[in-house]
Amino acid sequence: MPLSRATLTTLALTLAAGALAATGTTPAAAAPAAPMAGCASLVSNSPGAAKIKNICNYTIQATVDVDGWFNDPTCITINAGSSRNIYWDAGKGRANYAYEC
């Protein structure tokens, strides 16, 4: 009976992990993943201002991360498929990413 692709992949990963363990080698660390933002997409960004686009087909509440949650501007409502500008004190810098509230 032929083995499925999923079975072969699992076997290959198991063999590779065993080989790494036997040699004492550890795999390289993966790059950190970008924060999950849901439907909020940061489309433009400057100190004190950004544009957030709602990439979903329903209305959302969204804001941007500026310098940790305590400096984030108040959430704004963005209709499906629309974009809105959001503002904060320019001295706090640029937004890191947009996210749903």
N, CA, C and O atoms as a Tinker XYZ file with bonds, in Angstrom:
   404  protein
     1  N      0.851000   -1.178000    0.000000    73     2
     2  CA     0.000000    0.000000    0.000000    64     1     3
     3  C      0.893000    1.237000    0.000000    63     2     4     5
     4  O      1.767000    1.344000    0.861000    81     3
     5  N      0.709000    2.180000   -0.936000    73     3     6
     6  CA     1.549000    3.371000   -0.991000    64     5     7
     7  C      1.283000    4.286000    0.203000    63     6     8     9
     8  O      0.159000    4.373000    0.698000    81     7
     9  N      2.339000    4.967000    0.655000    73     7    10
    10  CA     2.217000    5.898000    1.771000    64     9    11
    11  C      1.727000    7.247000    1.271000    63    10    12    13
    12  O      2.069000    7.672000    0.167000    81    11
    13  N      0.928000    7.913000    2.088000    73    11    14
    14  CA     0.411000    9.225000    1.709000    64    13    15
    15  C      1.497000   10.282000    1.900000    63    14    16    17
    16  O      2.481000   10.057000    2.604000    81    15
    17  N      1.309000   11.412000    1.279000    73    15    18
    18  CA     2.248000   12.531000    1.415000    64    17    19
    19  C      2.362000   12.963000    2.876000    63    18    20    21
    20  O      3.466000   13.253000    3.339000    81    19
    21  N      1.254000   13.012000    3.613000    73    19    22
    22  CA     1.274000   13.407000    5.018000    64    21    23
    23  C      2.111000   12.435000    5.842000    63    22    24    25
    24  O      2.869000   12.849000    6.718000    81    23
    25  N      1.971000   11.144000    5.558000    73    23    26
    26  CA     2.752000   10.135000    6.280000    64    25    27
    27  C      4.236000   10.285000    5.980000    63    26    28    29
    28  O      5.064000   10.219000    6.888000    81    27
    29  N      4.576000   10.487000    4.715000    73    27    30
    30  CA     5.974000   10.664000    4.332000    64    29    31
    31  C      6.574000   11.922000    4.947000    63    30    32    33
    32  O      7.729000   11.916000    5.373000    81    31
    33  N      5.796000   12.997000    4.995000    73    31    34
    34  CA     6.273000   14.238000    5.610000    64    33    35
    35  C      6.531000   14.028000    7.094000    63    34    36    37
    36  O      7.555000   14.469000    7.614000    81    35
    37  N      5.617000   13.363000    7.773000    73    35    38
    38  CA     5.789000   13.086000    9.198000    64    37    39
    39  C      7.027000   12.244000    9.440000    63    38    40    41
    40  O      7.790000   12.515000   10.368000    81    39
    41  N      7.235000   11.225000    8.617000    73    39    42
    42  CA     8.424000   10.380000    8.750000    64    41    43
    43  C      9.707000   11.177000    8.536000    63    42    44    45
    44  O     10.671000   11.021000    9.285000    81    43
    45  N      9.716000   12.015000    7.531000    73    43    46
    46  CA    10.902000   12.823000    7.232000    64    45    47
    47  C     11.217000   13.766000    8.392000    63    46    48    49
    48  O     12.379000   13.915000    8.771000    81    47
    49  N     10.197000   14.396000    8.952000    73    47    50
    50  CA    10.412000   15.302000   10.081000    64    49    51
    51  C     10.906000   14.551000   11.312000    63    50    52    53
    52  O     11.764000   15.045000   12.043000    81    51
    53  N     10.374000   13.378000   11.534000    73    51    54
    54  CA    10.797000   12.562000   12.669000    64    53    55
    55  C     12.260000   12.153000   12.520000    63    54    56    57
    56  O     13.030000   12.229000   13.478000    81    55
    57  N     12.641000   11.721000   11.323000    73    55    58
    58  CA    14.028000   11.344000   11.069000    64    57    59
    59  C     14.967000   12.538000   11.235000    63    58    60    61
    60  O     16.044000   12.403000   11.817000    81    59
    61  N     14.570000   13.695000   10.733000    73    59    62
    62  CA    15.404000   14.891000   10.851000    64    61    63
    63  C     15.563000   15.303000   12.306000    63    62    64    65
    64  O     16.659000   15.675000   12.725000    81    63
    65  N     14.499000   15.244000   13.073000    73    63    66
    66  CA    14.573000   15.599000   14.492000    64    65    67
    67  C     15.474000   14.625000   15.237000    63    66    68    69
    68  O     16.250000   15.028000   16.103000    81    67
    69  N     15.370000   13.338000   14.899000    73    67    70
    70  CA    16.230000   12.338000   15.533000    64    69    71
    71  C     17.693000   12.566000   15.203000    63    70    72    73
    72  O     18.557000   12.422000   16.068000    81    71
    73  N     17.976000   12.922000   13.957000    73    71    74
    74  CA    19.360000   13.189000   13.549000    64    73    75
    75  C     19.911000   14.401000   14.275000    63    74    76    77
    76  O     21.070000   14.400000   14.692000    81    75
    77  N     19.105000   15.426000   14.432000    73    75    78
    78  CA    19.546000   16.614000   15.169000    64    77    79
    79  C     19.812000   16.287000   16.629000    63    78    80    81
    80  O     20.801000   16.743000   17.203000    81    79
    81  N     18.932000   15.498000   17.228000    73    79    82
    82  CA    19.103000   15.127000   18.633000    64    81    83
    83  C     20.364000   14.282000   18.820000    63    82    84    85
    84  O     21.084000   14.448000   19.805000    81    83
    85  N     20.627000   13.389000   17.888000    73    83    86
    86  CA    21.788000   12.509000   17.998000    64    85    87
    87  C     23.093000   13.282000   17.886000    63    86    88    89
    88  O     24.089000   12.905000   18.504000    81    87
    89  N     23.105000   14.354000   17.109000    73    87    90
    90  CA    24.337000   15.135000   16.930000    64    89    91
    91  C     24.442000   16.277000   17.920000    63    90    92    93
    92  O     25.476000   16.940000   17.995000    81    91
    93  N     23.382000   16.515000   18.681000    73    91    94
    94  CA    23.394000   17.623000   19.636000    64    93    95
    95  C     23.188000   18.968000   18.969000    63    94    96    97
    96  O     23.387000   20.008000   19.598000    81    95
    97  N     22.802000   18.964000   17.733000    73    95    98
    98  CA    22.586000   20.203000   16.980000    64    97    99
    99  C     21.178000   20.702000   17.233000    63    98   100   101
   100  O     20.242000   19.911000   17.354000    81    99
   101  N     21.030000   22.013000   17.312000    73    99   102
   102  CA    19.691000   22.587000   17.444000    64   101   103
   103  C     19.384000   23.394000   16.203000    63   102   104   105
   104  O     20.280000   24.029000   15.647000    81   103
   105  N     18.148000   23.386000   15.757000    73   103   106
   106  CA    17.797000   24.160000   14.564000    64   105   107
   107  C     17.920000   25.656000   14.837000    63   106   108   109
   108  O     17.788000   26.102000   15.977000    81   107
   109  N     18.173000   26.424000   13.782000    73   107   110
   110  CA    18.265000   27.879000   13.909000    64   109   111
   111  C     16.923000   28.437000   14.349000    63   110   112   113
   112  O     15.872000   27.915000   13.978000    81   111
   113  N     16.965000   29.496000   15.139000    73   111   114
   114  CA    15.730000   30.129000   15.608000    64   113   115
   115  C     15.019000   30.788000   14.443000    63   114   116   117
   116  O     15.647000   31.398000   13.577000    81   115
   117  N     13.732000   30.660000   14.433000    73   115   118
   118  CA    12.931000   31.290000   13.383000    64   117   119
   119  C     12.780000   32.770000   13.686000    63   118   120   121
   120  O     12.841000   33.184000   14.844000    81   119
   121  N     12.585000   33.561000   12.650000    73   119   122
   122  CA    12.353000   34.995000   12.830000    64   121   123
   123  C     11.018000   35.183000   13.531000    63   122   124   125
   124  O     10.092000   34.406000   13.302000    81   123
   125  N     10.896000   36.206000   14.388000    73   123   126
   126  CA     9.625000   36.424000   15.065000    64   125   127
   127  C      8.525000   36.753000   14.070000    63   126   128   129
   128  O      8.751000   37.453000   13.083000    81   127
   129  N      7.346000   36.246000   14.338000    73   127   130
   130  CA     6.209000   36.482000   13.454000    64   129   131
   131  C      5.658000   37.881000   13.676000    63   130   132   133
   132  O      5.736000   38.414000   14.783000    81   131
   133  N      5.107000   38.474000   12.636000    73   131   134
   134  CA     4.460000   39.776000   12.768000    64   133   135
   135  C      3.210000   39.615000   13.616000    63   134   136   137
   136  O      2.580000   38.558000   13.589000    81   135
   137  N      2.841000   40.638000   14.362000    73   135   138
   138  CA     1.637000   40.541000   15.192000    64   137   139
   139  C      0.400000   40.304000   14.334000    63   138   140   141
   140  O      0.294000   40.812000   13.218000    81   139
   141  N     -0.508000   39.542000   14.860000    73   139   142
   142  CA    -1.767000   39.327000   14.161000    64   141   143
   143  C     -2.608000   40.581000   14.295000    63   142   144   145
   144  O     -2.776000   41.115000   15.391000    81   143
   145  N     -3.130000   41.043000   13.183000    73   143   146
   146  CA    -3.878000   42.288000   13.193000    64   145   147
   147  C     -5.337000   42.104000   12.812000    63   146   148   149
   148  O     -6.104000   43.066000   12.857000    81   147
   149  N     -5.735000   40.913000   12.442000    73   147   150
   150  CA    -7.115000   40.695000   12.035000    64   149   151
   151  C     -7.426000   41.444000   10.759000    63   150   152   153
   152  O     -6.733000   41.278000    9.755000    81   151
   153  N     -8.460000   42.267000   10.787000    73   151   154
   154  CA    -8.909000   42.989000    9.594000    64   153   155
   155  C     -8.244000   44.346000    9.432000    63   154   156   157
   156  O     -8.414000   44.986000    8.395000    81   155
   157  N     -7.495000   44.800000   10.423000    73   155   158
   158  CA    -6.881000   46.120000   10.383000    64   157   159
   159  C     -5.520000   46.055000    9.690000    63   158   160   161
   160  O     -4.645000   45.291000   10.099000    81   159
   161  N     -5.349000   46.853000    8.650000    73   159   162
   162  CA    -4.106000   46.881000    7.894000    64   161   163
   163  C     -3.550000   48.303000    7.877000    63   162   164   165
   164  O     -4.248000   49.236000    7.482000    81   163
   165  N     -2.312000   48.470000    8.300000    73   163   166
   166  CA    -1.649000   49.774000    8.306000    64   165   167
   167  C     -1.182000   50.072000    6.884000    63   166   168   169
   168  O     -0.312000   49.377000    6.359000    81   167
   169  N     -1.761000   51.109000    6.252000    73   167   170
   170  CA    -1.429000   51.387000    4.857000    64   169   171
   171  C     -0.548000   52.612000    4.667000    63   170   172   173
   172  O      0.105000   52.731000    3.630000    81   171
   173  N     -0.505000   53.525000    5.628000    73   171   174
   174  CA     0.441000   54.638000    5.584000    64   173   175
   175  C      0.749000   55.045000    7.010000    63   174   176   177
   176  O     -0.044000   54.809000    7.922000    81   175
   177  N      1.916000   55.666000    7.196000    73   175   178
   178  CA     2.405000   55.858000    8.548000    64   177   179
   179  C      3.409000   57.003000    8.582000    63   178   180   181
   180  O      4.325000   57.057000    7.761000    81   179
   181  N      3.236000   57.920000    9.535000    73   179   182
   182  CA     4.200000   58.985000    9.779000    64   181   183
   183  C      4.107000   59.347000   11.260000    63   182   184   185
   184  O      3.147000   58.941000   11.916000    81   183
   185  N      5.057000   60.087000   11.809000    73   183   186
   186  CA     4.965000   60.437000   13.224000    64   185   187
   187  C      3.651000   61.177000   13.515000    63   186   188   189
   188  O      3.391000   62.241000   12.952000    81   187
   189  N      2.842000   60.609000   14.387000    73   187   190
   190  CA     1.587000   61.226000   14.798000    64   189   191
   191  C      0.381000   60.945000   13.927000    63   190   192   193
   192  O     -0.711000   61.423000   14.233000    81   191
   193  N      0.536000   60.191000   12.857000    73   191   194
   194  CA    -0.603000   59.923000   11.977000    64   193   195
   195  C     -0.403000   58.619000   11.212000    63   194   196   197
   196  O      0.718000   58.245000   10.866000    81   195
   197  N     -1.515000   57.938000   10.957000    73   195   198
   198  CA    -1.467000   56.710000   10.163000    64   197   199
   199  C     -2.820000   56.510000    9.497000    63   198   200   201
   200  O     -3.825000   57.079000    9.922000    81   199
   201  N     -2.830000   55.700000    8.455000    73   199   202
   202  CA    -4.076000   55.314000    7.799000    64   201   203
   203  C     -4.248000   53.823000    7.989000    63   202   204   205
   204  O     -3.342000   53.037000    7.712000    81   203
   205  N     -5.443000   53.437000    8.472000    73   203   206
   206  CA    -5.782000   52.034000    8.689000    64   205   207
   207  C     -6.855000   51.646000    7.683000    63   206   208   209
   208  O     -7.847000   52.356000    7.521000    81   207
   209  N     -6.656000   50.518000    7.006000    73   207   210
   210  CA    -7.659000   49.993000    6.077000    64   209   211
   211  C     -8.301000   48.750000    6.690000    63   210   212   213
   212  O     -7.612000   47.882000    7.225000    81   211
   213  N     -9.618000   48.678000    6.607000    73   211   214
   214  CA   -10.366000   47.498000    7.022000    64   213   215
   215  C    -10.425000   46.571000    5.818000    63   214   216   217
   216  O    -11.104000   46.869000    4.836000    81   215
   217  N     -9.716000   45.448000    5.891000    73   215   218
   218  CA    -9.646000   44.532000    4.748000    64   217   219
   219  C    -10.741000   43.463000    4.769000    63   218   220   221
   220  O    -10.746000   42.555000    3.939000    81   219
   221  N    -11.661000   43.577000    5.718000    73   219   222
   222  CA   -12.753000   42.598000    5.820000    64   221   223
   223  C    -14.064000   43.179000    5.307000    63   222   224   225
   224  O    -14.151000   44.359000    4.968000    81   223
   225  N    -15.078000   42.324000    5.258000    73   223   226
   226  CA   -16.375000   42.746000    4.732000    64   225   227
   227  C    -17.382000   43.054000    5.834000    63   226   228   229
   228  O    -18.585000   42.872000    5.646000    81   227
   229  N    -16.897000   43.517000    6.977000    73   227   230
   230  CA   -17.761000   43.969000    8.069000    64   229   231
   231  C    -17.057000   45.103000    8.809000    63   230   232   233
   232  O    -15.841000   45.258000    8.701000    81   231
   233  N    -17.818000   45.890000    9.555000    73   231   234
   234  CA   -17.286000   47.039000   10.289000    64   233   235
   235  C    -16.446000   46.574000   11.472000    63   234   236   237
   236  O    -16.791000   45.603000   12.147000    81   235
   237  N    -15.340000   47.276000   11.718000    73   235   238
   238  CA   -14.449000   46.939000   12.840000    64   237   239
   239  C    -14.118000   48.179000   13.663000    63   238   240   241
   240  O    -14.355000   49.307000   13.231000    81   239
   241  N    -13.576000   47.958000   14.834000    73   239   242
   242  CA   -12.953000   48.981000   15.660000    64   241   243
   243  C    -11.456000   48.708000   15.586000    63   242   244   245
   244  O    -11.032000   47.563000   15.743000    81   243
   245  N    -10.653000   49.735000   15.350000    73   243   246
   246  CA    -9.216000   49.510000   15.206000    64   245   247
   247  C     -8.411000   50.700000   15.718000    63   246   248   249
   248  O     -8.928000   51.808000   15.866000    81   247
   249  N     -7.145000   50.444000   15.982000    73   247   250
   250  CA    -6.186000   51.480000   16.358000    64   249   251
   251  C     -4.801000   51.013000   15.930000    63   250   252   253
   252  O     -4.671000   50.017000   15.218000    81   251
   253  N     -3.778000   51.724000   16.359000    73   251   254
   254  CA    -2.408000   51.358000   16.040000    64   253   255
   255  C     -1.593000   51.223000   17.327000    63   254   256   257
   256  O     -1.897000   51.856000   18.338000    81   255
   257  N     -0.559000   50.391000   17.271000    73   255   258
   258  CA     0.386000   50.296000   18.366000    64   257   259
   259  C      1.455000   51.352000   18.124000    63   258   260   261
   260  O      2.106000   51.362000   17.079000    81   259
   261  N      1.634000   52.252000   19.109000    73   259   262
   262  CA     2.633000   53.306000   18.975000    64   261   263
   263  C      3.866000   52.961000   19.796000    63   262   264   265
   264  O      4.969000   52.869000   19.257000    81   263
   265  N      3.685000   52.771000   21.083000    73   263   266
   266  CA     4.826000   52.465000   21.947000    64   265   267
   267  C      4.311000   51.669000   23.143000    63   266   268   269
   268  O      4.476000   52.073000   24.295000    81   267
   269  N      3.699000   50.556000   22.854000    73   267   270
   270  CA     3.047000   49.798000   23.914000    64   269   271
   271  C      1.599000   50.240000   24.032000    63   270   272   273
   272  O      1.241000   51.328000   23.580000    81   271
   273  N      0.774000   49.412000   24.629000    73   271   274
   274  CA    -0.667000   49.665000   24.666000    64   273   275
   275  C     -1.038000   50.953000   25.372000    63   274   276   277
   276  O     -2.082000   51.526000   25.061000    81   275
   277  N     -0.232000   51.439000   26.309000    73   275   278
   278  CA    -0.603000   52.632000   27.078000    64   277   279
   279  C     -0.502000   53.914000   26.267000    63   278   280   281
   280  O     -1.051000   54.931000   26.690000    81   279
   281  N      0.170000   53.916000   25.129000    73   279   282
   282  CA     0.274000   55.101000   24.276000    64   281   283
   283  C     -0.580000   55.013000   23.031000    63   282   284   285
   284  O     -0.560000   55.928000   22.208000    81   283
   285  N     -1.328000   53.940000   22.873000    73   283   286
   286  CA    -2.113000   53.759000   21.652000    64   285   287
   287  C     -3.286000   54.731000   21.608000    63   286   288   289
   288  O     -3.926000   54.984000   22.629000    81   287
   289  N     -3.569000   55.280000   20.417000    73   287   290
   290  CA    -4.727000   56.168000   20.278000    64   289   291
   291  C     -6.039000   55.415000   20.505000    63   290   292   293
   292  O     -6.088000   54.188000   20.418000    81   291
   293  N     -7.082000   56.158000   20.792000    73   291   294
   294  CA    -8.411000   55.586000   20.994000    64   293   295
   295  C     -8.874000   54.876000   19.725000    63   294   296   297
   296  O     -8.607000   55.337000   18.615000    81   295
   297  N     -9.561000   53.766000   19.893000    73   295   298
   298  CA   -10.062000   52.987000   18.755000    64   297   299
   299  C    -11.042000   53.806000   17.919000    63   298   300   301
   300  O    -11.792000   54.629000   18.444000    81   299
   301  N    -11.021000   53.565000   16.617000    73   299   302
   302  CA   -11.934000   54.223000   15.694000    64   301   303
   303  C    -12.743000   53.164000   14.945000    63   302   304   305
   304  O    -12.306000   52.021000   14.808000    81   303
   305  N    -13.910000   53.549000   14.469000    73   303   306
   306  CA   -14.759000   52.653000   13.677000    64   305   307
   307  C    -14.381000   52.784000   12.207000    63   306   308   309
   308  O    -14.260000   53.889000   11.679000    81   307
   309  N    -14.196000   51.631000   11.553000    73   307   310
   310  CA   -13.874000   51.625000   10.126000    64   309   311
   311  C    -14.836000   50.674000    9.423000    63   310   312   313
   312  O    -14.896000   49.487000    9.744000    81   311
   313  N    -15.581000   51.203000    8.470000    73   311   314
   314  CA   -16.541000   50.392000    7.715000    64   313   315
   315  C    -15.821000   49.397000    6.807000    63   314   316   317
   316  O    -14.641000   49.560000    6.497000    81   315
   317  N    -16.544000   48.375000    6.392000    73   315   318
   318  CA   -16.003000   47.322000    5.529000    64   317   319
   319  C    -15.340000   47.910000    4.290000    63   318   320   321
   320  O    -15.940000   48.718000    3.582000    81   319
   321  N    -14.100000   47.502000    4.031000    73   319   322
   322  CA   -13.378000   47.922000    2.850000    64   321   323
   323  C    -12.909000   49.367000    2.836000    63   322   324   325
   324  O    -12.308000   49.811000    1.858000    81   323
   325  N    -13.172000   50.102000    3.897000    73   323   326
   326  CA   -12.809000   51.522000    3.954000    64   325   327
   327  C    -11.500000   51.742000    4.698000    63   326   328   329
   328  O    -10.971000   50.842000    5.350000    81   327
   329  N    -10.991000   52.969000    4.580000    73   327   330
   330  CA    -9.794000   53.386000    5.308000    64   329   331
   331  C    -10.114000   54.643000    6.096000    63   330   332   333
   332  O    -10.947000   55.451000    5.686000    81   331
   333  N     -9.442000   54.801000    7.235000    73   331   334
   334  CA    -9.583000   56.019000    8.036000    64   333   335
   335  C     -8.235000   56.402000    8.601000    63   334   336   337
   336  O     -7.387000   55.553000    8.877000    81   335
   337  N     -8.056000   57.701000    8.767000    73   335   338
   338  CA    -6.845000   58.208000    9.398000    64   337   339
   339  C     -7.027000   58.225000   10.906000    63   338   340   341
   340  O     -8.133000   58.413000   11.414000    81   339
   341  N     -5.931000   58.027000   11.606000    73   339   342
   342  CA    -5.925000   58.074000   13.065000    64   341   343
   343  C     -4.725000   58.923000   13.481000    63   342   344   345
   344  O     -3.679000   58.889000   12.833000    81   343
   345  N     -4.883000   59.684000   14.565000    73   343   346
   346  CA    -3.856000   60.641000   14.968000    64   345   347
   347  C     -3.485000   60.482000   16.443000    63   346   348   349
   348  O     -4.292000   60.012000   17.244000    81   347
   349  N     -2.260000   60.874000   16.795000    73   347   350
   350  CA    -1.759000   60.883000   18.165000    64   349   351
   351  C     -0.646000   61.916000   18.235000    63   350   352   353
   352  O     -0.307000   62.531000   17.225000    81   351
   353  N     -0.079000   62.110000   19.407000    73   351   354
   354  CA     1.019000   63.049000   19.610000    64   353   355
   355  C      2.228000   62.614000   18.773000    63   354   356   357
   356  O      2.768000   61.527000   18.977000    81   355
   357  N      2.645000   63.459000   17.838000    73   355   358
   358  CA     3.745000   63.117000   16.936000    64   357   359
   359  C      5.046000   62.842000   17.688000    63   358   360   361
   360  O      5.910000   62.127000   17.178000    81   359
   361  N      5.196000   63.390000   18.875000    73   359   362
   362  CA     6.395000   63.152000   19.677000    64   361   363
   363  C      6.529000   61.703000   20.121000    63   362   364   365
   364  O      7.610000   61.275000   20.526000    81   363
   365  N      5.451000   60.954000   20.049000    73   363   366
   366  CA     5.486000   59.535000   20.429000    64   365   367
   367  C      5.941000   58.648000   19.279000    63   366   368   369
   368  O      6.118000   57.443000   19.457000    81   367
   369  N      6.131000   59.236000   18.095000    73   367   370
   370  CA     6.676000   58.468000   16.975000    64   369   371
   371  C      5.644000   57.911000   16.026000    63   370   372   373
   372  O      4.497000   58.355000   15.961000    81   371
   373  N      6.113000   56.904000   15.284000    73   371   374
   374  CA     5.318000   56.240000   14.253000    64   373   375
   375  C      4.620000   55.007000   14.818000    63   374   376   377
   376  O      5.003000   54.486000   15.865000    81   375
   377  N      3.606000   54.556000   14.119000    73   375   378
   378  CA     2.893000   53.327000   14.499000    64   377   379
   379  C      3.733000   52.109000   14.121000    63   378   380   381
   380  O      4.427000   52.109000   13.104000    81   379
   381  N      3.658000   51.077000   14.950000    73   379   382
   382  CA     4.330000   49.821000   14.648000    64   381   383
   383  C      3.459000   48.924000   13.771000    63   382   384   385
   384  O      3.951000   48.282000   12.842000    81   383
   385  N      2.175000   48.888000   14.072000    73   383   386
   386  CA     1.214000   48.085000   13.311000    64   385   387
   387  C     -0.196000   48.494000   13.710000    63   386   388   389
   388  O     -0.391000   49.150000   14.734000    81   387
   389  N     -1.171000   48.111000   12.908000    73   387   390
   390  CA    -2.587000   48.352000   13.208000    64   389   391
   391  C     -3.193000   47.069000   13.755000    63   390   392   393
   392  O     -2.767000   45.969000   13.402000    81   391
   393  N     -4.194000   47.220000   14.621000    73   391   394
   394  CA    -4.871000   46.040000   15.158000    64   393   395
   395  C     -6.313000   46.365000   15.500000    63   394   396   397
   396  O     -6.682000   47.524000   15.691000    81   395
   397  N     -7.127000   45.306000   15.573000    73   395   398
   398  CA    -8.529000   45.454000   15.975000    64   397   399
   399  C     -8.631000   45.574000   17.483000    63   398   400   401
   400  O     -7.893000   44.924000   18.224000    81   399
   401  N     -9.553000   46.410000   17.925000    73   399   402
   402  CA    -9.764000   46.605000   19.373000    64   401   403
   403  C    -10.729000   45.566000   19.914000    63   402   404
   404  O    -11.030000   45.566000   21.108000    81   403
